[in-house]
Amino acid sequence: MVGNILRAAREERGLSLKDIENETSIRALYIEAIEKGKQDVLPSEVYVKGFIRNYATFLGLDADALARQYQEELHGTVEEKTDKVVPVAVPGKEEHGPFTTGSDFKERVEKSHRTQHILIALGIVIGLFVGSIYYFFGDDAVKKREQPSPVSQQVPSATNTTSAPAVPVPAPAVAPATPPVSAPPSAPADSAASPKQPDSKAGAVNVTAKFNDRCWMHVIADGQVIYEGIVDAGQMISWKGKDRVTVTAGNAGAVDIVYNGRDLGRLGNVGDVVEKRFTKDKVETGI
């Protein structure tokens, strides 16, 4: 049996199935199936004969003789003996010479598969092309058959030759264009009734202080002193900074603060000295 001959030669050389797989690129599953004669595991005959030739060549055995013996074991017939090298056919290709290595066999099989895929794809394209021709031209023919003849269309009766006189329709009157009415200017807000808020630009710090009693004030904007002095009751002062405004009040209970449009209320208790640092997004207490 071919499988016994190959297995005995492999074991004599101390090689494992994995060694044969690495050297011949034949899967160990197929090598074991050849040695044990498991035909249900192996692929088609043409591939198995290529496996046997490659396996036998690697072991230094007569590849042609083992291939013929496999043919006899499989079908009970012996191939015609010839001194020439028996080519191994690959499906979809012309006959080739014997496989020199496992990589050679693998490459030929892959080329065969690619050829089959190309032929299948070409058949699909041709089928789609023919189907599209039938769809468009056949559909047009069906539509022409279903379209009613112009003669069969209903023609208005010509028995009544008297037509009603046309009544002129007066054109609609066009209304004169109305000049745009400008909105009345808004009345200026009473500065005494409500504190005037500074323009709140994006990224700026705006602080407004309204005083109900006398208070000493010290104001720093972006590191520079912009105000220092005593403010009397009833006054309102605004300060603006790019990044930070620091306000120090000697009588925090006399000052109400508006910060970036938000009314924060009384700065502190009467007689307290309070420092507040106003930034773009938060208020911090200093003293």
C-alpha positions as CSV (number, residue, x, y, z in Angstrom):
1,M,0.0,0.0,0.0
2,V,1.3,3.4,-1.0
3,G,0.5,4.9,2.5
4,N,2.5,2.2,4.3
5,I,5.5,2.8,2.0
6,L,5.5,6.5,2.6
7,R,5.0,6.2,6.4
8,A,7.8,3.6,6.7
9,A,10.2,5.9,4.8
10,R,9.2,8.9,6.9
11,E,9.7,7.0,10.2
12,E,13.0,5.5,9.1
13,R,14.3,9.1,8.7
14,G,12.8,10.2,12.0
15,L,10.5,12.8,10.5
16,S,7.1,13.8,11.9
17,L,4.0,14.7,10.0
18,K,4.7,18.3,10.9
19,D,8.2,18.1,9.4
20,I,6.7,16.8,6.1
21,E,4.1,19.6,6.2
22,N,6.8,22.3,6.7
23,E,9.0,20.9,3.9
24,T,6.4,20.1,1.3
25,S,3.6,22.6,2.1
26,I,1.2,19.6,2.2
27,R,-1.2,19.8,5.2
28,A,-0.4,17.2,7.9
29,L,-4.1,16.2,7.7
30,Y,-3.7,15.0,4.1
31,I,-0.3,13.4,4.8
32,E,-1.8,11.3,7.6
33,A,-4.8,10.5,5.4
34,I,-2.6,9.3,2.6
35,E,-0.6,7.1,5.0
36,K,-3.7,5.6,6.5
37,G,-5.7,5.3,3.2
38,K,-8.5,7.6,4.4
39,Q,-10.0,8.5,1.0
40,D,-12.9,10.4,2.5
41,V,-10.6,13.0,4.0
42,L,-8.6,13.5,0.9
43,P,-9.5,15.9,-2.0
44,S,-10.0,14.8,-5.6
45,E,-7.7,12.2,-7.1
46,V,-5.6,14.6,-9.2
47,Y,-4.6,16.5,-6.1
48,V,-3.8,13.4,-4.2
49,K,-1.5,12.1,-6.9
50,G,0.3,15.4,-6.8
51,F,0.7,15.1,-3.0
52,I,2.1,11.5,-3.4
53,R,4.6,12.6,-6.0
54,N,5.8,15.5,-4.0
55,Y,5.9,13.5,-0.7
56,A,7.8,10.6,-2.4
57,T,10.3,13.0,-4.1
58,F,11.1,14.6,-0.8
59,L,11.7,11.2,0.8
60,G,13.9,10.1,-2.2
61,L,11.5,7.5,-3.4
62,D,10.3,6.7,-6.9
63,A,7.5,9.2,-7.3
64,D,6.1,7.9,-10.6
65,A,6.0,4.3,-9.4
66,L,4.1,5.3,-6.2
67,A,1.6,7.4,-8.2
68,R,0.9,4.5,-10.5
69,Q,0.5,2.2,-7.6
70,Y,-2.0,4.6,-6.0
71,Q,-3.9,4.6,-9.3
72,E,-4.0,0.8,-9.2
73,E,-5.1,0.7,-5.6
74,L,-7.8,3.3,-6.3
75,H,-9.3,1.9,-9.6
76,G,-7.7,-1.5,-10.0
77,T,-5.9,-0.4,-13.2
78,V,-2.3,0.5,-13.9
79,E,-1.4,3.5,-15.9
80,E,0.6,2.9,-19.0
81,K,4.2,2.8,-18.1
82,T,6.4,5.3,-19.8
83,D,9.9,6.6,-19.5
84,K,8.6,10.1,-19.8
85,V,7.6,12.2,-16.8
86,V,3.9,11.9,-16.2
87,P,2.4,15.4,-15.9
88,V,-0.1,16.1,-13.2
89,A,-3.2,17.9,-14.5
90,V,-4.6,20.8,-12.6
91,P,-8.4,21.5,-13.1
92,G,-8.9,24.3,-15.6
93,K,-5.3,24.3,-16.9
94,E,-3.3,22.4,-19.5
95,E,-1.1,19.6,-18.3
96,H,2.0,20.6,-16.3
97,G,5.2,18.9,-15.5
98,P,5.8,17.2,-12.1
99,F,5.7,19.3,-9.0
100,T,9.2,20.3,-7.8
101,T,8.2,21.5,-4.4
102,G,5.1,21.9,-2.2
103,S,5.1,25.6,-3.0
104,D,5.0,24.8,-6.7
105,F,1.9,22.6,-6.2
106,K,0.3,25.2,-4.0
107,E,0.9,28.0,-6.5
108,R,-0.6,25.9,-9.4
109,V,-3.7,25.1,-7.3
110,E,-4.1,28.8,-6.4
111,K,-3.8,29.8,-10.1
112,S,-6.4,27.2,-11.0
113,H,-8.8,28.6,-8.4
114,R,-8.2,32.1,-9.7
115,T,-9.0,31.0,-13.3
116,Q,-12.2,29.4,-12.1
117,H,-13.2,32.5,-10.3
118,I,-12.5,34.7,-13.3
119,L,-14.6,32.4,-15.6
120,I,-17.5,32.4,-13.0
121,A,-17.4,36.2,-12.8
122,L,-17.3,36.5,-16.6
123,G,-20.4,34.3,-16.9
124,I,-22.2,36.5,-14.3
125,V,-21.3,39.7,-16.2
126,I,-22.5,38.2,-19.5
127,G,-25.8,37.1,-17.9
128,L,-26.4,40.5,-16.4
129,F,-25.7,42.1,-19.8
130,V,-28.1,39.9,-21.6
131,G,-30.7,40.4,-18.9
132,S,-30.4,44.1,-19.1
133,I,-30.9,44.1,-22.9
134,Y,-34.0,42.1,-22.5
135,Y,-35.3,44.2,-19.6
136,F,-34.9,47.6,-21.4
137,F,-35.8,46.6,-25.0
138,G,-38.4,44.0,-24.0
139,D,-40.0,46.5,-21.5
140,D,-40.2,49.1,-24.2
141,A,-42.0,46.7,-26.6
142,V,-44.5,45.8,-23.9
143,K,-45.1,49.5,-23.2
144,K,-45.7,50.2,-26.9
145,R,-48.2,47.4,-27.1
146,E,-50.1,48.6,-24.0
147,Q,-50.1,52.3,-25.2
148,P,-53.5,53.2,-26.7
149,S,-53.6,54.2,-30.3
150,P,-54.0,58.0,-30.9
151,V,-57.1,57.2,-33.1
152,S,-58.9,55.6,-30.2
153,Q,-58.5,58.6,-27.9
154,Q,-61.7,60.5,-27.2
155,V,-62.1,63.5,-29.5
156,P,-64.3,66.3,-28.4
157,S,-67.6,66.5,-30.2
158,A,-67.8,69.0,-33.0
159,T,-71.6,69.2,-33.3
160,N,-72.0,72.3,-31.2
161,T,-70.3,75.0,-33.3
162,T,-71.6,77.8,-31.2
163,S,-69.3,78.9,-28.4
164,A,-69.9,81.3,-25.7
165,P,-68.4,84.7,-26.1
166,A,-65.2,85.2,-24.2
167,V,-65.8,87.4,-21.1
168,P,-62.8,89.6,-20.4
169,V,-61.5,89.2,-16.8
170,P,-60.4,92.4,-15.3
171,A,-56.8,92.4,-14.0
172,P,-56.5,92.5,-10.3
173,A,-55.8,95.9,-8.9
174,V,-52.2,96.3,-7.7
175,A,-52.0,97.9,-4.3
176,P,-49.5,100.7,-4.1
177,A,-46.4,99.8,-2.3
178,T,-46.5,100.7,1.4
179,P,-43.3,102.5,2.5
180,P,-41.6,100.7,5.3
181,V,-42.4,102.0,8.7
182,S,-39.3,102.6,10.8
183,A,-39.6,101.5,14.4
184,P,-39.6,104.4,16.9
185,P,-36.3,104.8,18.7
186,S,-36.3,103.2,22.0
187,A,-36.4,105.5,24.9
188,P,-33.2,105.8,26.9
189,A,-33.3,104.0,30.2
190,D,-33.3,106.0,33.3
191,S,-29.9,105.8,34.7
192,A,-31.1,106.7,38.1
193,A,-33.8,104.0,38.2
194,S,-31.7,101.1,37.1
195,P,-27.9,100.7,36.9
196,K,-26.4,100.9,33.4
197,Q,-24.7,97.6,32.5
198,P,-21.5,97.6,30.5
199,D,-21.2,95.8,27.2
200,S,-20.6,92.1,27.9
201,K,-18.3,91.1,25.1
202,A,-17.2,87.5,24.7
203,G,-14.1,86.9,26.9
204,A,-14.3,90.2,28.8
205,V,-14.8,90.7,32.6
206,N,-17.3,93.5,33.4
207,V,-18.0,94.6,37.0
208,T,-20.5,97.3,38.1
209,A,-20.7,98.6,41.6
210,K,-23.7,100.6,43.0
211,F,-23.1,102.4,46.3
212,N,-25.7,102.9,49.1
213,D,-23.1,104.5,51.5
214,R,-19.6,106.0,51.4
215,C,-16.9,103.4,50.7
216,W,-13.2,103.3,50.0
217,M,-12.5,101.3,46.8
218,H,-9.4,99.9,45.2
219,V,-9.8,98.2,41.7
220,I,-7.1,96.4,39.6
221,A,-7.8,95.3,36.1
222,D,-5.4,92.8,34.4
223,G,-2.6,93.7,36.9
224,Q,-3.0,97.5,36.7
225,V,-4.6,99.8,39.2
226,I,-7.5,101.6,37.4
227,Y,-9.3,103.1,40.4
228,E,-8.6,104.1,44.1
229,G,-10.6,106.4,46.2
230,I,-13.8,107.1,48.3
231,V,-17.1,106.8,46.6
232,D,-20.2,108.5,48.0
233,A,-23.7,107.0,48.3
234,G,-25.9,106.9,45.2
235,Q,-23.1,106.6,42.8
236,M,-22.5,103.8,40.3
237,I,-19.1,102.9,38.7
238,S,-18.3,100.2,36.1
239,W,-14.9,98.6,35.5
240,K,-13.8,96.3,32.7
241,G,-10.9,93.9,32.3
242,K,-9.7,91.4,29.7
243,D,-9.0,88.5,32.0
244,R,-9.4,89.6,35.6
245,V,-10.8,92.5,37.8
246,T,-10.0,92.6,41.5
247,V,-12.2,94.8,43.7
248,T,-11.3,95.7,47.3
249,A,-14.0,97.5,49.4
250,G,-13.4,99.1,52.8
251,N,-17.1,99.0,53.6
252,A,-18.5,95.9,51.9
253,G,-22.0,96.5,53.2
254,A,-22.2,99.7,51.1
255,V,-21.6,98.1,47.7
256,D,-23.9,96.0,45.4
257,I,-22.1,94.1,42.6
258,V,-23.2,93.2,39.1
259,Y,-20.8,90.8,37.4
260,N,-21.1,90.1,33.6
261,G,-24.8,90.9,33.7
262,R,-25.5,88.8,36.9
263,D,-26.6,90.6,40.0
264,L,-24.5,89.2,42.9
265,G,-26.1,91.4,45.6
266,R,-24.3,92.9,48.5
267,L,-20.5,92.6,48.5
268,G,-20.3,91.8,52.3
269,N,-21.3,93.1,55.7
270,V,-21.2,96.7,56.8
271,G,-17.7,97.8,58.0
272,D,-16.0,94.6,56.5
273,V,-13.0,94.9,54.2
274,V,-13.7,92.4,51.4
275,E,-11.6,91.6,48.3
276,K,-13.2,89.9,45.3
277,R,-11.4,88.6,42.2
278,F,-13.6,88.4,39.1
279,T,-12.4,86.3,36.1
280,K,-14.1,85.2,32.9
281,D,-15.9,82.2,34.4
282,K,-15.7,82.5,38.3
283,V,-15.6,84.8,41.4
284,E,-12.9,84.3,44.1
285,T,-12.8,85.8,47.5
286,G,-9.4,87.2,48.5
287,I,-9.7,88.8,52.0
